[in-house]
Amino acid sequence: MANITAAMVKELREKTGAGMMDCKSALNETAGDLEAAVDWLRKKGLAKAAKKAGRVAAEGLVAVESAGHHAAVLEVNSETDFVARNDGFQAFVREAAKLALNAGDSIETLEAARFPGAEGTVKDKLQELIATIGENMTLRRVAKLSVEKGVIASYVHGQVSEGLGKIGVLVALESAGDVTFLSQLGRQIAMHVAATNPVALDASGVDAATVERESNILREKNAGKPDHVMAKIVESGLKSYYKEVTLLEQPFVHDGSKTVSQVLKEAEGKAGSPVKLTGFVRYALGEGIEKEEAPDFAAEVAAAAKG
């Protein structure tokens, strides 16, 4: 039997995109012949993944998973919405989200984690899934929240299965109060986050570049005003902006007469303890990914006919 080295396996993986164990098996079956191993993987349908890696994956699922005072949200993309309804894909996303609870808060760490019931990693398992289903898929992003006391509430919008959907939200409530009440309140706030998509918890969390851009817009709209007047206009304008985009200052979607901050303050009596919203995460499927425009075949035919 040929001596199969890690370097040989790595080279074959890079060449084919197949899983680590599949590459090792291929090399063993072909006595270490790289090209023959490539053919072996192609015949088994395991060398497809690399060819699909360049295709845009903007569909898929967002998953939320929680355990005690910890929770994670994960986005896994596919090329089509059809794959999101595949049982195998859903099982993979759900298991990967569970692993994310203990696998660090980066995609690289999650990819390197051992996949339950398999000999390889999460990344290896994904490559196998790509080869089986026939679409490009990517582990896009992951985030975690935790509290010492209190709850991490969650909400999934557009749910296709338990904990899996189109928008996933986590909300962290730090409190020593009644857990049942906090869970109900947290879910309402998570639904609010899903609906309003705040950019930060409060004004201090808004990105400096965003603040500068909003300030410049206000200055351009009011060009020619004296400096002392301009300063007040910008200050007032930013306050209005923060009320629109920061979670604590937004009108609560379940009761528009109160801000989220006011709702939290009033909730302390029912909770039996101070309640602090310490963080939130909102993942909407495919946001920020440039999707390829579907070809307009009617327009193409019409253009060809004119030619």
Buried (B, 14 or more C-beta within 10 A) or exposed (E): EEEBEEEBBEBBBEBBBBBBBBBBBBBBBBEBBBEBBBEBBBEBEBBBBBEBEEEBBBBBBBBBBBEEBBBBBBBBBBBBBEBBEBEEBBEBBBBBBBBBBEBBEEBEBBBBBBBEEBEBBBBBBBBBBBBBBEBBBBBBBBBBBBBEEBBBBBBBBBBBBEBBBBBBBBBBBBBBBBBEBBBBBBBBBBBBBBBBBBBBBBBEEBEEEEBEEBBEEBBEEEEEEEEEEBEEBBEEBBEEBBBEBBBBBBBBBEEEEBBBBBBBEEBBEEBEBEBEBBBBBBBBBBEEBEEEEEEEEEEEEEEEEEE
